[in-house]
């Protein structure tokens, strides 16, 4: 869907309600602790650490999806990211999103 909208030059806005942009497991958490291995690094870390449901298979599927999104530059086609917290702003920046494309709109 993102590719089709981008092809038609429809501006796309994504609200950051989870950490999918940075983490195949969407959580930034593994093995009982916060994790930043995939943020700017290899998404294959999710398989090595069984980040999705403690399962190699589930982690491999999520990793394949994340790798494809990176390969196709899916998030590069997003016009604006809405970040409901400063932490979300930081995660987006660490994931390579230019600050000018991030709008911080605090959740009340």
MOPAC internal coordinates of N, CA, C and O (Angstrom, degrees):
PM7 1SCF
backbone

  N    0.0000 0     0.00 0     0.00 0    0    0    0
  C    1.4418 1     0.00 0     0.00 0    1    0    0
  C    1.5276 1   110.71 1     0.00 0    2    1    0
  O    1.2310 1   120.21 1   138.19 1    3    2    1
  N    1.3322 1   117.20 1   -41.81 1    3    2    1
  C    1.4604 1   120.14 1  -179.17 1    5    3    2
  C    1.5280 1   110.18 1   -60.23 1    6    5    3
  O    1.2310 1   120.53 1   136.06 1    7    6    5
  N    1.3232 1   116.59 1   -43.94 1    7    6    5
  C    1.4647 1   119.96 1  -179.40 1    9    7    6
  C    1.5253 1   111.42 1   -61.24 1   10    9    7
  O    1.2310 1   120.74 1   137.11 1   11   10    9
  N    1.3208 1   116.19 1   -42.89 1   11   10    9
  C    1.4681 1   120.08 1  -178.77 1   13   11   10
  C    1.5330 1   110.97 1   -65.63 1   14   13   11
  O    1.2310 1   120.53 1   135.79 1   15   14   13
  N    1.3134 1   116.58 1   -44.21 1   15   14   13
  C    1.4743 1   119.33 1   178.14 1   17   15   14
  C    1.5208 1   110.95 1   -63.19 1   18   17   15
  O    1.2310 1   120.65 1   136.46 1   19   18   17
  N    1.3217 1   116.35 1   -43.54 1   19   18   17
  C    1.4647 1   120.33 1   179.60 1   21   19   18
  C    1.5256 1   110.50 1   -63.68 1   22   21   19
  O    1.2310 1   120.45 1   139.34 1   23   22   21
  N    1.3255 1   116.74 1   -40.66 1   23   22   21
  C    1.4625 1   120.83 1   179.12 1   25   23   22
  C    1.5271 1   111.01 1   -60.18 1   26   25   23
  O    1.2310 1   121.09 1   144.34 1   27   26   25
  N    1.3260 1   115.52 1   -35.66 1   27   26   25
  C    1.4722 1   120.57 1   179.79 1   29   27   26
  C    1.5332 1   112.32 1   -88.20 1   30   29   27
  O    1.2310 1   121.11 1  -175.78 1   31   30   29
  N    1.3321 1   115.48 1     4.22 1   31   30   29
  C    1.4673 1   122.68 1   178.63 1   33   31   30
  C    1.5228 1   112.96 1    62.18 1   34   33   31
  O    1.2310 1   120.96 1  -144.54 1   35   34   33
  N    1.3108 1   115.77 1    35.46 1   35   34   33
  C    1.4608 1   121.29 1   174.60 1   37   35   34
  C    1.5300 1   107.11 1   -88.49 1   38   37   35
  O    1.2310 1   119.54 1   -58.40 1   39   38   37
  N    1.3196 1   118.48 1   121.60 1   39   38   37
  C    1.4730 1   120.13 1   179.08 1   41   39   38
  C    1.5373 1   110.42 1   -61.53 1   42   41   39
  O    1.2310 1   121.02 1   -44.52 1   43   42   41
  N    1.3255 1   115.66 1   135.48 1   43   42   41
  C    1.4606 1   121.63 1  -177.58 1   45   43   42
  C    1.5150 1   108.87 1  -114.59 1   46   45   43
  O    1.2310 1   120.78 1   -46.94 1   47   46   45
  N    1.3275 1   116.12 1   133.06 1   47   46   45
  C    1.4580 1   122.62 1   177.61 1   49   47   46
  C    1.5221 1   107.64 1  -119.02 1   50   49   47
  O    1.2310 1   120.41 1   -46.01 1   51   50   49
  N    1.3267 1   116.81 1   133.99 1   51   50   49
  C    1.4610 1   122.31 1   179.78 1   53   51   50
  C    1.5185 1   109.27 1  -125.01 1   54   53   51
  O    1.2310 1   120.57 1   -54.72 1   55   54   53
  N    1.3180 1   116.51 1   125.28 1   55   54   53
  C    1.4618 1   120.97 1   175.17 1   57   55   54
  C    1.5204 1   108.53 1   -91.39 1   58   57   55
  O    1.2310 1   120.66 1   -47.34 1   59   58   57
  N    1.3112 1   116.33 1   132.66 1   59   58   57
  C    1.4638 1   122.15 1  -175.81 1   61   59   58
  C    1.5359 1   110.44 1   -88.97 1   62   61   59
  O    1.2310 1   121.13 1   -91.68 1   63   62   61
  N    1.3276 1   115.45 1    88.32 1   63   62   61
  C    1.4655 1   120.24 1   178.66 1   65   63   62
  C    1.5154 1   112.56 1   -99.61 1   66   65   63
  O    1.2310 1   120.23 1   170.96 1   67   66   65
  N    1.3200 1   117.17 1    -9.04 1   67   66   65
  C    1.4623 1   122.24 1   173.69 1   69   67   66
  C    1.5210 1   106.30 1  -144.23 1   70   69   67
  O    1.2310 1   120.16 1     7.55 1   71   70   69
  N    1.3137 1   117.30 1  -172.45 1   71   70   69
  C    1.4627 1   120.14 1  -173.31 1   73   71   70
  C    1.5259 1   112.30 1  -110.67 1   74   73   71
  O    1.2310 1   120.53 1  -152.72 1   75   74   73
  N    1.3216 1   116.60 1    27.28 1   75   74   73
  C    1.4649 1   121.44 1  -178.91 1   77   75   74
  C    1.5319 1   112.08 1   -55.00 1   78   77   75
  O    1.2310 1   120.13 1   144.68 1   79   78   77
  N    1.3006 1   117.35 1   -35.32 1   79   78   77
  C    1.4601 1   121.54 1  -179.11 1   81   79   78
  C    1.5378 1   111.55 1   -59.38 1   82   81   79
  O    1.2310 1   120.36 1   155.17 1   83   82   81
  N    1.3323 1   116.92 1   -24.83 1   83   82   81
  C    1.4573 1   121.58 1  -174.81 1   85   83   82
  C    1.5203 1   114.47 1  -118.40 1   86   85   83
  O    1.2310 1   120.31 1   161.21 1   87   86   85
  N    1.3364 1   117.00 1   -18.79 1   87   86   85
  C    1.4681 1   120.82 1  -168.31 1   89   87   86
  C    1.5265 1   110.76 1  -140.25 1   90   89   87
  O    1.2310 1   119.51 1   -58.81 1   91   90   89
  N    1.3326 1   118.54 1   121.19 1   91   90   89
  C    1.4645 1   120.30 1   178.89 1   93   91   90
  C    1.5305 1   113.66 1   -56.73 1   94   93   91
  O    1.2310 1   120.20 1   152.12 1   95   94   93
  N    1.3247 1   117.22 1   -27.88 1   95   94   93
  C    1.4676 1   121.40 1   179.11 1   97   95   94
  C    1.5284 1   112.20 1   -88.76 1   98   97   95
  O    1.2310 1   120.23 1   175.20 1   99   98   97
  N    1.3272 1   117.16 1    -4.80 1   99   98   97
  C    1.4690 1   125.25 1   178.10 1  101   99   98
  C    1.5352 1   113.62 1    70.92 1  102  101   99
  O    1.2310 1   119.15 1  -174.67 1  103  102  101
  N    1.3241 1   119.23 1     5.33 1  103  102  101
  C    1.4567 1   120.76 1  -168.86 1  105  103  102
  C    1.5258 1   116.30 1  -115.15 1  106  105  103
  O    1.2310 1   119.68 1   158.02 1  107  106  105
  N    1.3346 1   118.22 1   -21.98 1  107  106  105
  C    1.4694 1   122.42 1  -172.06 1  109  107  106
  C    1.5326 1   110.47 1    55.28 1  110  109  107
  O    1.2310 1   120.87 1  -144.76 1  111  110  109
  N    1.3259 1   115.94 1    35.24 1  111  110  109
  C    1.4632 1   121.14 1  -176.17 1  113  111  110
  C    1.5280 1   108.30 1  -148.24 1  114  113  111
  O    1.2310 1   120.13 1   -49.62 1  115  114  113
  N    1.3185 1   117.36 1   130.38 1  115  114  113
  C    1.4646 1   121.01 1   175.54 1  117  115  114
  C    1.5135 1   110.02 1  -155.84 1  118  117  115
  O    1.2310 1   121.24 1   -25.01 1  119  118  117
  N    1.3060 1   115.24 1   154.99 1  119  118  117
  C    1.4664 1   122.08 1   178.16 1  121  119  118
  C    1.5283 1   111.94 1    51.25 1  122  121  119
  O    1.2310 1   120.90 1  -143.30 1  123  122  121
  N    1.3208 1   115.89 1    36.70 1  123  122  121
  C    1.4615 1   121.52 1   176.39 1  125  123  122
  C    1.5103 1   115.92 1    76.47 1  126  125  123
  O    1.2310 1   120.01 1  -163.90 1  127  126  125
  N    1.3354 1   117.59 1    16.10 1  127  126  125
  C    1.4637 1   119.57 1  -177.20 1  129  127  126
  C    1.5244 1   110.86 1  -149.54 1  130  129  127
  O    1.2310 1   120.45 1   -21.64 1  131  130  129
  N    1.3315 1   116.74 1   158.36 1  131  130  129
  C    1.4698 1   119.37 1   173.93 1  133  131  130
  C    1.5271 1   109.96 1   -58.89 1  134  133  131
  O    1.2310 1   120.64 1   -33.08 1  135  134  133
  N    1.3048 1   116.38 1   146.92 1  135  134  133
  C    1.4648 1   121.23 1  -176.09 1  137  135  134
  C    1.5206 1   109.87 1  -138.16 1  138  137  135
  O    1.2310 1   121.03 1   -40.59 1  139  138  137
  N    1.3298 1   115.64 1   139.41 1  139  138  137
  C    1.4670 1   121.31 1   176.31 1  141  139  138
  C    1.5304 1   110.85 1  -129.66 1  142  141  139
  O    1.2310 1   119.67 1  -162.32 1  143  142  141
  N    1.3274 1   118.24 1    17.68 1  143  142  141
  C    1.4649 1   121.53 1  -174.92 1  145  143  142
  C    1.5294 1   113.06 1   -57.49 1  146  145  143
  O    1.2310 1   119.88 1   138.94 1  147  146  145
  N    1.3201 1   117.84 1   -41.06 1  147  146  145
  C    1.4668 1   121.26 1  -175.38 1  149  147  146
  C    1.5211 1   113.13 1   -85.17 1  150  149  147
  O    1.2310 1   120.42 1   163.75 1  151  150  149
  N    1.3190 1   116.80 1   -16.25 1  151  150  149
  C    1.4699 1   120.79 1  -179.04 1  153  151  150
  C    1.5259 1   107.72 1   -68.87 1  154  153  151
  O    1.2310 1   120.79 1   -75.36 1  155  154  153
  N    1.3186 1   116.09 1   104.64 1  155  154  153
  C    1.4506 1   119.84 1  -177.99 1  157  155  154
  C    1.5219 1   113.79 1    75.82 1  158  157  155
  O    1.2310 1   120.11 1   176.27 1  159  158  157
  N    1.3460 1   117.40 1    -3.73 1  159  158  157
  C    1.4601 1   121.55 1   178.23 1  161  159  158
  C    1.5160 1   110.60 1  -112.44 1  162  161  159
  O    1.2310 1   120.88 1    18.84 1  163  162  161
  N    1.2937 1   115.93 1  -161.16 1  163  162  161
  C    1.4615 1   120.82 1  -178.23 1  165  163  162
  C    1.5230 1   111.42 1   -79.11 1  166  165  163
  O    1.2310 1   120.69 1   -50.40 1  167  166  165
  N    1.3312 1   116.28 1   129.60 1  167  166  165
  C    1.4623 1   120.38 1   176.94 1  169  167  166
  C    1.5307 1   111.34 1   -70.38 1  170  169  167
  O    1.2310 1   120.24 1   168.49 1  171  170  169
  N    1.3287 1   117.14 1   -11.51 1  171  170  169
  C    1.4676 1   120.88 1   176.47 1  173  171  170
  C    1.5282 1   111.68 1   -63.63 1  174  173  171
  O    1.2310 1   120.37 1   162.76 1  175  174  173
  N    1.3153 1   116.90 1   -17.24 1  175  174  173
  C    1.4607 1   120.41 1   175.51 1  177  175  174
  C    1.5229 1   111.10 1   -57.13 1  178  177  175
  O    1.2310 1   120.10 1   149.71 1  179  178  177
  N    1.3184 1   117.41 1   -30.29 1  179  178  177
  C    1.4667 1   121.12 1  -179.26 1  181  179  178
  C    1.5245 1   111.44 1   -64.21 1  182  181  179
  O    1.2310 1   120.23 1   145.60 1  183  182  181
  N    1.3284 1   117.17 1   -34.40 1  183  182  181
  C    1.4675 1   120.31 1   177.43 1  185  183  182
  C    1.5192 1   109.45 1   -74.52 1  186  185  183
  O    1.2310 1   120.38 1   133.72 1  187  186  185
  N    1.3191 1   116.88 1   -46.28 1  187  186  185
  C    1.4760 1   120.97 1  -179.40 1  189  187  186
  C    1.5220 1   112.04 1   -55.42 1  190  189  187
  O    1.2310 1   120.78 1   143.52 1  191  190  189
  N    1.3196 1   116.12 1   -36.48 1  191  190  189
  C    1.4682 1   120.25 1  -175.13 1  193  191  190
  C    1.5283 1   112.84 1  -104.45 1  194  193  191
  O    1.2310 1   120.58 1  -173.15 1  195  194  193
  N    1.3314 1   116.49 1     6.85 1  195  194  193
  C    1.4729 1   121.75 1   178.17 1  197  195  194
  C    1.5315 1   111.16 1    49.93 1  198  197  195
  O    1.2310 1   120.97 1  -126.67 1  199  198  197
  N    1.2927 1   115.75 1    53.33 1  199  198  197
  C    1.4591 1   121.73 1  -171.92 1  201  199  198
  C    1.5260 1   114.89 1   -70.48 1  202  201  199
  O    1.2310 1   119.75 1   154.68 1  203  202  201
  N    1.3152 1   118.08 1   -25.32 1  203  202  201
  C    1.4611 1   120.79 1  -178.54 1  205  203  202
  C    1.5228 1   109.10 1  -100.95 1  206  205  203
  O    1.2310 1   120.87 1   -71.51 1  207  206  205
  N    1.3140 1   115.93 1   108.49 1  207  206  205
  C    1.4657 1   123.55 1   177.13 1  209  207  206
  C    1.5217 1   113.49 1    56.69 1  210  209  207
  O    1.2310 1   119.70 1  -157.37 1  211  210  209
  N    1.3286 1   118.17 1    22.63 1  211  210  209
  C    1.4584 1   121.56 1  -178.96 1  213  211  210
  C    1.5181 1   113.06 1    66.53 1  214  213  211
  O    1.2310 1   120.31 1  -162.91 1  215  214  213
  N    1.3160 1   117.01 1    17.09 1  215  214  213
  C    1.4603 1   123.26 1  -173.23 1  217  215  214
  C    1.5211 1   112.03 1  -111.92 1  218  217  215
  O    1.2310 1   120.53 1   -48.81 1  219  218  217
  N    1.3248 1   116.59 1   131.19 1  219  218  217
  C    1.4570 1   120.65 1   175.01 1  221  219  218
  C    1.5292 1   109.60 1   -64.47 1  222  221  219
  O    1.2310 1   120.19 1   135.78 1  223  222  221
  N    1.3356 1   117.24 1   -44.22 1  223  222  221
  C    1.4673 1   121.07 1  -177.79 1  225  223  222
  C    1.5294 1   111.48 1   -62.96 1  226  225  223
  O    1.2310 1   120.22 1   130.34 1  227  226  225
  N    1.3239 1   117.19 1   -49.66 1  227  226  225
  C    1.4682 1   120.66 1  -179.94 1  229  227  226
  C    1.5296 1   110.51 1   -63.30 1  230  229  227
  O    1.2310 1   120.59 1   140.70 1  231  230  229
  N    1.3201 1   116.48 1   -39.30 1  231  230  229
  C    1.4623 1   120.58 1   178.67 1  233  231  230
  C    1.5259 1   111.06 1   -66.79 1  234  233  231
  O    1.2310 1   120.25 1   143.36 1  235  234  233
  N    1.3291 1   117.12 1   -36.64 1  235  234  233
  C    1.4676 1   121.16 1   178.78 1  237  235  234
  C    1.5260 1   111.17 1   -65.17 1  238  237  235
  O    1.2310 1   120.59 1   139.14 1  239  238  237
  N    1.3237 1   116.48 1   -40.86 1  239  238  237
  C    1.4738 1   120.20 1   178.12 1  241  239  238
  C    1.5231 1   110.30 1   -63.65 1  242  241  239
  O    1.2310 1   120.37 1   133.17 1  243  242  241
  N    1.3263 1   116.90 1   -46.83 1  243  242  241
  C    1.4678 1   120.90 1   179.13 1  245  243  242
  C    1.5257 1   110.85 1   -63.75 1  246  245  243
  O    1.2310 1   120.57 1   142.58 1  247  246  245
  N    1.3244 1   116.52 1   -37.42 1  247  246  245
  C    1.4626 1   121.10 1   178.70 1  249  247  246
  C    1.5245 1   111.01 1   -65.95 1  250  249  247
  O    1.2310 1   120.63 1   137.75 1  251  250  249
  N    1.3288 1   116.40 1   -42.25 1  251  250  249
  C    1.4690 1   120.12 1   178.46 1  253  251  250
  C    1.5293 1   110.69 1   -61.40 1  254  253  251
  O    1.2310 1   120.81 1   137.97 1  255  254  253
  N    1.3266 1   116.06 1   -42.03 1  255  254  253
  C    1.4660 1   120.11 1   178.28 1  257  255  254
  C    1.5323 1   110.47 1   -62.86 1  258  257  255
  O    1.2310 1   120.33 1   134.57 1  259  258  257
  N    1.3317 1   116.98 1   -45.43 1  259  258  257
  C    1.4648 1   120.93 1  -179.56 1  261  259  258
  C    1.5284 1   111.33 1   -65.36 1  262  261  259
  O    1.2310 1   120.43 1   139.87 1  263  262  261
  N    1.3255 1   116.79 1   -40.13 1  263  262  261
  C    1.4681 1   120.60 1   178.92 1  265  263  262
  C    1.5270 1   110.51 1   -64.62 1  266  265  263
  O    1.2310 1   120.43 1   139.19 1  267  266  265
  N    1.3141 1   116.78 1   -40.81 1  267  266  265
  C    1.4644 1   120.77 1   178.31 1  269  267  266
  C    1.5343 1   110.78 1   -64.61 1  270  269  267
  O    1.2310 1   120.49 1   138.23 1  271  270  269
  N    1.3216 1   116.66 1   -41.77 1  271  270  269
  C    1.4668 1   120.32 1   178.06 1  273  271  270
  C    1.5317 1   110.57 1   -61.12 1  274  273  271
  O    1.2310 1   120.68 1   139.52 1  275  274  273
  N    1.3262 1   116.31 1   -40.48 1  275  274  273
  C    1.4669 1   119.37 1   177.91 1  277  275  274
  C    1.5202 1   110.72 1   -67.83 1  278  277  275
  O    1.2310 1   120.34 1   135.31 1  279  278  277
  N    1.3239 1   116.96 1   -44.69 1  279  278  277
  C    1.4625 1   121.68 1  -178.76 1  281  279  278
  C    1.5266 1   111.14 1   -60.60 1  282  281  279
  O    1.2310 1   120.60 1   139.09 1  283  282  281
  N    1.3227 1   116.45 1   -40.91 1  283  282  281
  C    1.4697 1   121.27 1  -177.92 1  285  283  282
  C    1.5212 1   112.46 1   -86.50 1  286  285  283
  O    1.2310 1   120.37 1   178.61 1  287  286  285
  N    1.3291 1   116.90 1    -1.39 1  287  286  285
  C    1.4623 1   122.84 1  -178.49 1  289  287  286
  C    1.5303 1   111.09 1    55.21 1  290  289  287
  O    1.2310 1   120.93 1  -136.89 1  291  290  289
  N    1.3098 1   115.82 1    43.11 1  291  290  289
  C    1.4638 1   121.50 1  -178.32 1  293  291  290
  C    1.5270 1   111.47 1   -55.64 1  294  293  291
  O    1.2310 1   120.02 1   132.90 1  295  294  293
  N    1.3216 1   117.56 1   -47.10 1  295  294  293
  C    1.4578 1   119.90 1  -176.30 1  297  295  294
  C    1.5306 1   112.06 1   -74.25 1  298  297  295
  O    1.2310 1   120.22 1   161.47 1  299  298  297
  N    1.3244 1   117.19 1   -18.53 1  299  298  297
  C    1.4568 1   120.83 1   174.79 1  301  299  298
  C    1.5198 1   112.39 1   -71.00 1  302  301  299
  O    1.2310 1   120.71 1   163.64 1  303  302  301
  N    1.3308 1   116.25 1   -16.36 1  303  302  301
  C    1.4719 1   121.53 1  -179.61 1  305  303  302
  C    1.5262 1   112.40 1   -90.87 1  306  305  303
  O    1.2310 1   120.75 1   175.31 1  307  306  305
  N    1.3252 1   116.17 1    -4.69 1  307  306  305
  C    1.4641 1   121.07 1   178.77 1  309  307  306
  C    1.5205 1   108.65 1   -80.74 1  310  309  307
  O    1.2310 1   120.84 1   -51.78 1  311  310  309
  N    1.3191 1   116.00 1   128.22 1  311  310  309
  C    1.4668 1   121.64 1  -178.14 1  313  311  310
  C    1.5292 1   111.85 1   -71.51 1  314  313  311
  O    1.2310 1   120.94 1   134.79 1  315  314  313
  N    1.3402 1   115.81 1   -45.21 1  315  314  313
  C    1.4640 1   120.55 1  -175.03 1  317  315  314
  C    1.5222 1   109.61 1  -145.47 1  318  317  315
  O    1.2310 1   121.37 1   -40.96 1  319  318  317
  N    1.3195 1   114.99 1   139.04 1  319  318  317
  C    1.4523 1   122.42 1   174.87 1  321  319  318
  C    1.5243 1   107.88 1  -108.79 1  322  321  319
  O    1.2310 1   120.34 1   -49.61 1  323  322  321
  N    1.3147 1   116.95 1   130.39 1  323  322  321
  C    1.4599 1   121.58 1   176.27 1  325  323  322
  C    1.5231 1   107.07 1   -99.74 1  326  325  323
  O    1.2310 1   120.73 1   -60.13 1  327  326  325
  N    1.3057 1   116.22 1   119.87 1  327  326  325
  C    1.4606 1   122.37 1  -178.31 1  329  327  326
  C    1.5245 1   109.31 1  -109.21 1  330  329  327
  O    1.2310 1   119.83 1   -63.61 1  331  330  329
  N    1.3435 1   117.92 1   116.39 1  331  330  329
  C    1.4607 1   120.17 1  -178.22 1  333  331  330
  C    1.5336 1   114.27 1   -79.95 1  334  333  331
  O    1.2310 1   120.27 1   179.34 1  335  334  333
  N    1.3409 1   117.09 1    -0.66 1  335  334  333
  C    1.4655 1   120.30 1   178.11 1  337  335  334
  C    1.5289 1   109.33 1  -150.12 1  338  337  335
  O    1.2310 1   121.05 1   -17.96 1  339  338  337
  N    1.3203 1   115.59 1   162.04 1  339  338  337
  C    1.4674 1   120.11 1   176.14 1  341  339  338
  C    1.5269 1   109.90 1   -64.43 1  342  341  339
  O    1.2310 1   120.73 1   145.42 1  343  342  341
  N    1.3271 1   116.20 1   -34.58 1  343  342  341
  C    1.4637 1   120.13 1   177.56 1  345  343  342
  C    1.5331 1   110.09 1   -60.76 1  346  345  343
  O    1.2310 1   120.09 1   136.83 1  347  346  345
  N    1.3213 1   117.43 1   -43.17 1  347  346  345
  C    1.4668 1   121.27 1   178.54 1  349  347  346
  C    1.5327 1   110.51 1   -62.59 1  350  349  347
  O    1.2310 1   120.21 1   141.76 1  351  350  349
  N    1.3217 1   117.20 1   -38.24 1  351  350  349
  C    1.4674 1   121.22 1   175.32 1  353  351  350
  C    1.5243 1   109.39 1   -59.57 1  354  353  351
  O    1.2310 1   120.53 1   132.83 1  355  354  353
  N    1.3282 1   116.60 1   -47.17 1  355  354  353
  C    1.4617 1   121.29 1  -178.96 1  357  355  354
  C    1.5262 1   112.02 1   -63.08 1  358  357  355
  O    1.2310 1   120.07 1   137.42 1  359  358  357
  N    1.3301 1   117.48 1   -42.58 1  359  358  357
  C    1.4630 1   121.21 1   179.19 1  361  359  358
  C    1.5250 1   110.23 1   -62.47 1  362  361  359
  O    1.2310 1   120.35 1   136.07 1  363  362  361
  N    1.3172 1   116.93 1   -43.93 1  363  362  361
  C    1.4663 1   120.30 1   178.95 1  365  363  362
  C    1.5291 1   110.35 1   -61.79 1  366  365  363
  O    1.2310 1   120.19 1   136.05 1  367  366  365
  N    1.3063 1   117.24 1   -43.95 1  367  366  365
  C    1.4676 1   120.60 1   178.98 1  369  367  366
  C    1.5307 1   110.80 1   -62.77 1  370  369  367
  O    1.2310 1   120.49 1   134.30 1  371  370  369
  N    1.3362 1   116.67 1   -45.70 1  371  370  369
  C    1.4699 1   120.21 1   178.86 1  373  371  370
  C    1.5220 1   111.46 1   -61.59 1  374  373  371
  O    1.2310 1   120.47 1   154.11 1  375  374  373
  N    1.3224 1   116.71 1   -25.89 1  375  374  373
  C    1.4614 1   121.69 1  -179.80 1  377  375  374
  C    1.5211 1   112.44 1   -85.11 1  378  377  375
  O    1.2310 1   120.61 1   179.46 1  379  378  377
  N    1.3272 1   116.44 1    -0.54 1  379  378  377
  C    1.4492 1   120.30 1   175.61 1  381  379  378
  C    1.5135 1   115.98 1   101.29 1  382  381  379
  O    1.2310 1   119.86 1  -174.15 1  383  382  381
  N    1.3229 1   117.87 1     5.85 1  383  382  381
  C    1.4633 1   120.44 1   178.26 1  385  383  382
  C    1.5290 1   108.28 1   -78.43 1  386  385  383
  O    1.2310 1   121.25 1   -49.37 1  387  386  385
  N    1.3339 1   115.21 1   130.63 1  387  386  385
  C    1.4579 1   119.87 1   179.27 1  389  387  386
  C    1.5317 1   109.31 1   -65.73 1  390  389  387
  O    1.2310 1   120.21 1   -43.37 1  391  390  389
  N    1.3296 1   117.21 1   136.63 1  391  390  389
  C    1.4723 1   120.85 1  -178.74 1  393  391  390
  C    1.5227 1   114.00 1   -53.00 1  394  393  391
  O    1.2310 1   119.42 1   146.46 1  395  394  393
  N    1.3199 1   118.71 1   -33.54 1  395  394  393
  C    1.4696 1   121.79 1  -178.62 1  397  395  394
  C    1.5267 1   111.70 1   -64.91 1  398  397  395
  O    1.2310 1   119.78 1   161.01 1  399  398  397
  N    1.3391 1   118.02 1   -18.99 1  399  398  397
  C    1.4594 1   121.74 1  -178.74 1  401  399  398
  C    1.5287 1   112.42 1   -94.31 1  402  401  399
  O    1.2310 1   120.27 1  -177.76 1  403  402  401
  N    1.3226 1   117.10 1     2.24 1  403  402  401
  C    1.4663 1   121.37 1  -177.47 1  405  403  402
  C    1.5187 1   109.20 1  -111.98 1  406  405  403
  O    1.2310 1   120.73 1   -52.23 1  407  406  405
  N    1.3367 1   116.20 1   127.77 1  407  406  405
  C    1.4610 1   121.34 1   174.70 1  409  407  406
  C    1.5335 1   107.67 1  -113.72 1  410  409  407
  O    1.2310 1   121.21 1   -55.89 1  411  410  409
  N    1.3175 1   115.29 1   124.11 1  411  410  409
  C    1.4656 1   119.18 1   177.02 1  413  411  410
  C    1.5168 1   108.51 1   -87.80 1  414  413  411
  O    1.2310 1   120.90 1   -66.12 1  415  414  413
  N    1.3280 1   115.89 1   113.88 1  415  414  413
  C    1.4625 1   122.66 1   177.78 1  417  415  414
  C    1.5172 1   106.11 1  -123.21 1  418  417  415
  O    1.2310 1   120.34 1   -83.43 1  419  418  417
  N    1.3558 1   116.95 1    96.57 1  419  418  417
  C    1.4657 1   120.56 1  -174.49 1  421  419  418
  C    1.5274 1   113.11 1   -59.68 1  422  421  419
  O    1.2310 1   121.58 1   -40.70 1  423  422  421
  N    1.3147 1   114.58 1   139.30 1  423  422  421
  C    1.4635 1   121.70 1   172.24 1  425  423  422
  C    1.5129 1   108.31 1   -81.31 1  426  425  423
  O    1.2310 1   119.83 1   -42.21 1  427  426  425
  N    1.3090 1   117.94 1   137.79 1  427  426  425
  C    1.4666 1   118.62 1   178.96 1  429  427  426
  C    1.5001 1   111.27 1   -91.89 1  430  429  427
  O    1.2310 1   120.10 1   180.00 1  431  430  429

